[in-house]
Amino acid sequence: MITIYGNQELWESFSAEEFQKAIAEQEAFNRKFKETGELLGAYGNADAAQAKTVRVRNGAPAVTDGPYLEAKEYLASWYLIDVESEQRALDIAAELPFASFNAVEVWPILHEATGNEI
């Protein structure tokens, strides 16, 4: 899994033209790796202000606005890839257009829950 972190301030720092160019580059990236079969999915998250936190206490769910992050950045989007090696995942991550604006992380997926385990 490749993750991109950001925040509203970062996204708003782009001019309209810069933002459109960045999105076009990101779409080209997505097409390229979809065609190789390595990109399984690409997902963008809403701003953290739109997220909710669910906690279960004494068997009852409590839903609150949040998360209230202490970090300046939050998980902005993530990519699920299927590659033969860690090096290939790192190579693909280095091609992410948004990697030039911010760091991206590469996380191995240990297993997939299919629902059959339950």
N, C-alpha and C positions, 0 to 999 in steps of 0.2 A: 504494500500500500504506500502510495506517495501522498504526503500531505503538504498543503500550502497554508501558511499562517498570514494573517493580515488584520486590518481593522478598517473601520469606516473612514478614518482620517487618511489612511493610505489610498483607498480607492478614490476618495474625493480629491486627492492631490493631482490626479491625472486630468489633463484638459480633455475636452470632448473628443478631439482628434486622437490624442494619445490613447484614450480608453478604447476607442473603436479599433485602433491599430493593434492594441494588446489583445483584444477579444478575437480579432481576425487571426492573429498569430497562434492564439490558444486553440482556435477551431482547426487550424492547419495541423497543429500538433496532434489533436484528437483524431483527425482523419488519418494521419500517417500511421499512428500506432493501432488504430482500429483495423486498418488494412493489413497490418502485419499479424493481427490476431493477438497481439500482446496487451492491448487495452481492453479490459472487460467492462469498464464503466468509469465515468467521470461525473462527479457530483459536487455542486456548489452549495454551500450552506448559506442560510439567511444571516443577517447581522445578529450578533449575540443578544442585542436588545429584544429580538423576537423569540428567543429561546425560552423554554420553560424547564424547571427542575422538578422532578418528582421524587419524593421521599415517602416511604411507607413507615409509619410509626403506629405501633399497637394495632397492626392490621389495617389501618386506614391510610389511603393515599393522601398526601398533601402536595398540591401543585402550587408552585410559586413562580413569579417572574425570575428570569435569570438564565444562565448563571451570572452571578456578580463576580466578574473576573478581576483578580488582582494584577494579572498580566496585561500588558498593553495590547497584545495581539491574541487572536482566537483562531480556532480551526476554521478556515475560510472555505476550503474545498479539499477533496481527496479523490484519488484515482486508484482503481483496483486494476492491477496488472498481473499477468501470468508470464513469467520469464524463466529461463533456464538457470540463471545464476544471479548472485548478488551484484556482481559487476554489471550485468546487463541492466538491472534495476537502477543502479547508480548512473549508468550512461543515459538511460531514458530520463531520469530525474534532472540531469544536467541540461537536457534539451527543453525542459519546460520554460516557456517564455517568461512566466512570472518569477522564475528562479533568479532572474537578473534584478528584480526589485526587492526580493526577500528570500530568506532561506527556505528550502523545502526539506522535508524529512522522508526517509525511506524506512518503512517498518515491515519486517517479515510477518506474514500471516501464518500462525501455527497450525490452524485447522479451520475447516468450514463446518458450521452446524447446519445440517440439512433438515432437521426436525425429526429424523428417524431415531435420534438418540433419546428422545423424550419418551 
